Amino acid sequence: AAAVVALLLIYRYIRVRRRHTDEIQALVDTDSYTGLHSHRWFEHGAAEIAAAPLTDGHAWYVVAFGIPNVDTITGMYGQETVSRFVTKFARALERAPWARLAATHASIGHVLCLAATADAEVLAEDVRAFKEAQEYIAVGAMNVHIRVRAGIRALDFPPMDIRKALEQANLAIHDEEDDVRVYNEEMR
């Protein structure tokens, strides 16, 4: 009888621990401002997907979108407006035919995705058209323009470290030449 009680207690302990671990993982994988997938979730998911080679000359790209003046926008309209904008942007990105794995990091005004294409310049034009169509949000009775910049980084094959690709895509976001930039080695 004591052995059965001990086994039941051990079983219950394992179940509770697993549930708590799953809850903690869900917190890590979810952006607290938007309720959508987080950048941490993206890092793991993108690494798994990019590990498989593509055919027909296609390659995987990390696309990072960022609000360059997020502190100003947050100061003027509040974090709720930034979060609503990032959520709207990510939801639209989920419907874009070229985008996969949309994720957000709303506290810094970023949205991430993967894209598969044979031509980085065609992807850049798709990204430009997409972001320009999404750069507005209603705030009260006003339709506010929120400028978005995008950085694109090829993952190559075998794929590079996703964090490094994100860092380089973010470098491309902050390049002042254009609102949509494909990362190149000159940006280091």
C-alpha positions as CSV (number, residue, x, y, z in Angstrom):
1,A,0.0,0.0,0.0
2,A,2.8,2.4,0.8
3,A,4.5,1.6,-2.5
4,V,1.3,2.5,-4.4
5,V,0.9,5.8,-2.5
6,A,4.6,6.6,-3.2
7,L,4.1,5.8,-6.9
8,L,0.9,8.0,-7.0
9,L,2.8,10.9,-5.3
10,I,5.7,10.5,-7.8
11,Y,3.3,10.4,-10.7
12,R,1.5,13.6,-9.4
13,Y,4.8,15.3,-8.9
14,I,5.9,14.6,-12.5
15,R,2.6,15.8,-13.9
16,V,2.7,19.0,-11.9
17,R,6.3,19.6,-12.9
18,R,5.6,19.0,-16.6
19,R,2.6,21.3,-16.5
20,H,4.7,24.1,-14.9
21,T,7.5,23.6,-17.4
22,D,4.9,23.8,-20.2
23,E,3.5,27.0,-18.7
24,I,6.9,28.6,-18.4
25,Q,7.7,27.6,-22.0
26,A,4.5,29.1,-23.2
27,L,5.4,32.4,-21.5
28,V,8.8,32.4,-23.2
29,D,7.3,31.6,-26.6
30,T,4.6,34.3,-26.4
31,D,5.1,38.1,-26.7
32,S,3.4,39.5,-23.6
33,Y,2.3,42.7,-25.4
34,T,0.7,41.0,-28.4
35,G,-0.1,37.5,-27.4
36,L,1.6,36.3,-30.6
37,H,4.7,34.2,-31.0
38,S,7.8,35.8,-29.6
39,H,11.3,36.3,-31.1
40,R,12.5,33.4,-28.9
41,W,10.0,31.1,-30.4
42,F,11.1,32.4,-33.9
43,E,14.7,31.5,-33.2
44,H,13.9,27.9,-32.5
45,G,11.2,27.5,-35.2
46,A,13.3,29.2,-37.9
47,A,16.4,27.1,-37.1
48,E,14.3,23.9,-37.6
49,I,12.7,25.0,-40.9
50,A,16.0,26.4,-42.3
51,A,17.8,23.2,-41.7
52,A,16.0,21.6,-44.6
53,P,17.4,22.6,-48.0
54,L,15.1,24.2,-50.6
55,T,14.9,23.3,-54.2
56,D,14.7,25.3,-57.4
57,G,17.4,27.8,-56.4
58,H,15.4,29.1,-53.5
59,A,17.0,30.1,-50.2
60,W,15.7,31.0,-46.8
61,Y,15.9,34.7,-45.7
62,V,15.3,36.3,-42.3
63,V,13.2,39.4,-42.6
64,A,13.1,41.8,-39.7
65,F,10.8,44.8,-39.6
66,G,11.4,47.6,-37.1
67,I,10.0,50.9,-36.0
68,P,13.1,53.2,-36.1
69,N,11.6,55.7,-33.7
70,V,9.7,53.3,-31.4
71,D,10.6,55.4,-28.3
72,T,9.1,58.5,-29.8
73,I,5.9,56.7,-30.9
74,T,5.6,55.1,-27.5
75,G,6.0,58.5,-25.8
76,M,3.4,60.1,-28.0
77,Y,0.8,57.4,-28.3
78,G,1.7,54.8,-25.6
79,Q,2.9,51.2,-25.6
80,E,-0.7,50.0,-26.2
81,T,-0.6,51.8,-29.6
82,V,2.8,50.3,-30.5
83,S,1.5,46.8,-29.4
84,R,-1.7,47.2,-31.5
85,F,0.4,48.3,-34.5
86,V,2.8,45.4,-34.1
87,T,-0.1,42.9,-33.7
88,K,-1.8,44.3,-36.8
89,F,1.4,44.2,-38.8
90,A,2.2,40.6,-37.7
91,R,-1.4,39.4,-38.5
92,A,-1.1,40.9,-42.0
93,L,2.3,39.3,-42.4
94,E,0.8,35.8,-41.5
95,R,-1.4,36.3,-44.6
96,A,1.5,37.4,-46.9
97,P,2.2,34.6,-49.4
98,W,6.0,34.9,-49.1
99,A,6.2,35.0,-45.3
100,R,6.5,32.2,-42.8
101,L,6.7,32.1,-39.0
102,A,5.6,35.6,-38.1
103,A,6.8,36.6,-34.6
104,T,6.8,39.8,-32.6
105,H,9.0,41.7,-30.1
106,A,6.5,44.5,-29.4
107,S,8.5,46.2,-26.6
108,I,11.1,47.3,-29.2
109,G,8.7,47.5,-32.2
110,H,10.0,44.5,-34.1
111,V,8.2,41.8,-36.3
112,L,10.2,38.9,-37.8
113,C,9.5,36.3,-40.4
114,L,11.2,33.8,-42.7
115,A,10.8,33.9,-46.5
116,A,11.9,31.5,-49.2
117,T,12.8,33.0,-52.6
118,A,15.2,32.6,-55.4
119,D,15.8,36.4,-55.8
120,A,16.5,38.7,-52.8
121,E,15.7,41.8,-54.9
122,V,12.2,40.5,-55.7
123,L,11.7,39.7,-52.0
124,A,12.9,43.2,-51.1
125,E,10.2,44.7,-53.4
126,D,7.5,42.4,-51.9
127,V,8.7,43.5,-48.4
128,R,8.6,47.2,-49.5
129,A,5.0,46.9,-50.9
130,F,3.9,45.0,-47.8
131,K,5.3,47.4,-45.3
132,E,4.0,50.5,-47.1
133,A,0.5,49.1,-47.1
134,Q,0.7,48.4,-43.3
135,E,2.3,51.7,-42.0
136,Y,-0.9,53.2,-40.7
137,I,-3.0,52.7,-37.5
138,A,-6.1,54.4,-36.1
139,V,-5.4,56.3,-32.9
140,G,-8.7,57.8,-31.8
141,A,-10.0,59.8,-34.7
142,M,-6.6,60.0,-36.4
143,N,-4.9,57.7,-38.9
144,V,-1.3,57.7,-37.7
145,H,1.6,56.9,-40.0
146,I,4.2,54.7,-38.3
147,R,7.3,54.4,-40.4
148,V,8.7,50.8,-40.6
149,R,12.1,49.8,-41.9
150,A,13.1,46.2,-43.0
151,G,16.3,44.3,-43.0
152,I,16.7,41.1,-45.0
153,R,19.5,38.5,-44.4
154,A,20.0,35.3,-46.4
155,L,20.5,32.2,-44.3
156,D,22.7,30.3,-46.8
157,F,23.0,26.6,-46.6
158,P,23.8,25.0,-44.3
159,P,22.0,27.8,-42.4
160,M,23.9,30.2,-40.3
161,D,23.0,30.8,-36.6
162,I,19.6,32.4,-36.5
163,R,20.6,34.9,-33.8
164,K,23.5,36.1,-36.0
165,A,21.2,36.4,-39.0
166,L,18.8,38.5,-36.9
167,E,21.6,40.7,-35.7
168,Q,22.7,41.3,-39.3
169,A,19.1,41.9,-40.5
170,N,18.8,44.5,-37.7
171,L,22.0,46.1,-39.0
172,A,20.3,46.4,-42.3
173,I,17.2,48.0,-40.7
174,H,19.4,50.7,-39.3
175,D,21.2,51.4,-42.5
176,E,20.2,54.9,-43.6
177,E,20.3,54.4,-47.4
178,D,16.8,52.8,-47.8
179,D,13.8,51.6,-45.7
180,V,14.3,48.1,-47.1
181,R,17.8,46.7,-47.2
182,V,19.3,43.4,-47.9
183,Y,22.3,42.8,-45.6
184,N,25.7,42.7,-47.2
185,E,29.2,42.4,-45.7
186,E,29.9,46.1,-46.2
187,M,27.4,46.8,-43.3
188,R,29.6,45.3,-40.6
